Amino acid sequence: MKNNTHFLSIIVPVYKQEKTIQKDLENIICVLDQIRYDYEIIAVIDGVKIDNSYQNAKKIKSKNLKVFGYKFNHGKGYAVRYGMAKTKGDYVAFIDAGMEIDPNGISMILEHMEWYNADIIVGSKRHPASQVNYPLDRKIVSFGGHLIAKYLLGINVYDTQAGLKIFRRQVLIKVLPRLLIRTYAFDLEILSVSNYLGFQKIYESPIKLNYAFESLTHATGLKVIYQCLIDALAVFYRLKLLHYYDDNNKRKWVYDPDLDMRINTGL
């Protein structure tokens, strides 16, 4: 019997994953069927016109799965925020598609939320208990992200970029409407703004990661570090100088060009 103390919403941002998305979602469903809480999965196809990811995801028949999409690619951060705005859980997580991160890590981050009474749990490649297999350029990106996060934005975690995180809903209600970044630096922005607004119980959890070396859908290398640095500087500027993320600047609605309507990004 499920425990109704919490309800888990998990977002799966999907970009060019037509070959793996069915198996990926089936694996996530299998894991979540074993947890003690009821759940929903929200798959967000970041560009339905790009390939058959949307059609393949829709083939899965599960009462717990909802599949959304929009015409054109807008970036991982946009997809995660889009999915978060449609959740109903008091715990809200996201995990990258592509079958690189073992979905059993979802159970681990849930346990860490309980153990630490945390605001946010970050799946971390650099946790001593993590099992990871990924190339040098990805390690460079991870280390560069850590330096940016710690020394520029004041986030005291070792890995901000792994694609598995969980948040208390109260955090997202306050933080989500303020965010701007649509791409890979979305993680840096949401963590730094959460920390700035007082949600400082941010801890790391181990993951099992096996990088798909043949994948062409993941950004790697110095180009990503450079773009993350630019975005991090923009976050720093908005955070420390403009005070853009303060209460008097909170946004709630944004215009979605694909849907030709405004959507609520504030849960």
Disulfide bonds with the S-S distance in Angstrom:
none
